Amino acid sequence: MQPAPVKKVMTREDLEKIDIRVGTILTVSNVPKSKKLVALEIDFGDHQRTILAGLQQERQDPQEIEGKQALFVVNMAPQKMAGMVSEGMLFDIGYDDGIIPVLAQPEKPVPNGVRAG
């Protein structure tokens, strides 16, 4: 596979706008009105939130990621999808390059809510 070209240059100020945090995936459940989306209940240490992700057709068993820590973008505007509201975005690896995505994870457990960057 040939890697994709590097995207347009951005400033450090642009990067500092993105709030990426570690959270633990508590539960994964199918979104009733969608064939793609699952609802992830995420623990960020001081709060929990629901984040929708298109994992239903990407994984044989989406529930296999329950209990795992992963990276999430937490400062996106809430977005309504398939009748539910997503309060962020799962930061995964591979989807845009056409491979089965994997979680972006810390190499060892860290406290929920810790910032990446």
Protein Blocks (a to p, Z undefined) as FASTA:
>chain_A
ZZddddddddfklmmmpccdddddfbdcddfkbckbccddddehjaccdddddfklmpfb
lmlmgoiacdddfkbccddeehiacebdcddehjlnopacdddddfbdcdehiacZZ
